[in-house]
Amino acid sequence: MNWLFLILAGLCEIGWPLGMKLSQVTQHKALWISVSVGSIILSGIFLWIAQKSIPMGTAYAVWTGIGAAGTFILGILLFKDPADLLRIMSVALIVIGVIGLKLAH
């Protein structure tokens, strides 16, 4: 069950940079900053719950990995961020590392 909370924490980790970006490119700055703050709070709570049974280093690496990879993908899909081969391979290494940490647990 704590792995589910860790995944939720990682998904919320995607929400705060997305909210920050949307606050810069839309008229609804306060709304998206509020979404960012809410995402940060939820992400921290879910990470705290997950760390009750998942080692801290593993939980942190998975949490940041989900956030980094998810933010990278949304940047490409929504904001036309660069998607060159080296960037994609680098994020793939993060994903492989997260999978390895889960398998090793």
N, C-alpha and C positions, 0 to 999 in steps of 0.2 A: 504493500500500500504506500510506503514512503517513496518508492520509485515514481508512483503516480504524482505525488506531491512535488517531487523533484522536476518531473516533466512540466507540470503546471507552473512551477517557479521559472523554468527556462522560457516557457511561452510568455509569461508576464515580463520576463527580461527583454523580450523583443518589443513589448508594448511601449516602453519608455523612450527609446530612441526614435521609434516610429512617431509617437506623439510629439516629440521635440521637432522632428522634421516637418510634420504636418502643421505645427504652429508657425513655422517659417514660411510655408507656401500657401496657406489659406487665410481667410479673413477671421477665422475662429481661434485666435491665439490662446485665449484663456481656457477654452474648452479642451484643446489638445494638450496644453500644459497640465491641466487637471487630470487628463487621461494618463499622462506621463507619471505624475506623482502617485496616482492610484496604482499604476502598474508597478512602480518601485516598491510601494508598501506591500502589495500582494506578493510580489516576487520574494521579498525578504521574509514574509511570514511563511510562505510555502517552503522556502529553503530551510528555515529554522525547524519546521516540522520534519522535513526529510532527513535532517542531520541527526535526528534522534537515533536512527539505526544505520545510516549510511556514513561511512568515514568522511570526515570534513574535507580532506583533499579531493576525494572522489566526487563528493557532492558539488564542491565548488567548480571543479573542472567540467563536469557535465553541465552544470547550470550556465557557466559562461560559454561553453561550447554550443549549447542550444541557442543561447542568445546571439552569439556571434554569427553562427551559420544562418539562423532565421533572419537576422537583420540584413545580412549579406544578400540573401535571396530576395527579400522584399525590396531592398535598394535597387536591385537589377530590374525586378518586375514593375515596380511602381515609379521609380525615379530615374530610370535609365542610367544607373551606375555602370561603370565599365565591367564587362564580363569576359575579360581576356583569359586565355588558358592558364597562365600562372596563378591568377587570382582564384579561379575555380579549383585548380589542383590544391592550392593552399587550404581552402575551406574544406575540401574533401579530406585532407589530412586531419583537420580538426574533428570532422565527423567520424573518421576511422578511429581516432584516439578516444572519442566518447564511447563508441561501440566497444572498444577494447576494455575500457574501464568498467563498463556494465558487465561484460563477460567475465572479467576477473573478480568481480564482487561475489 
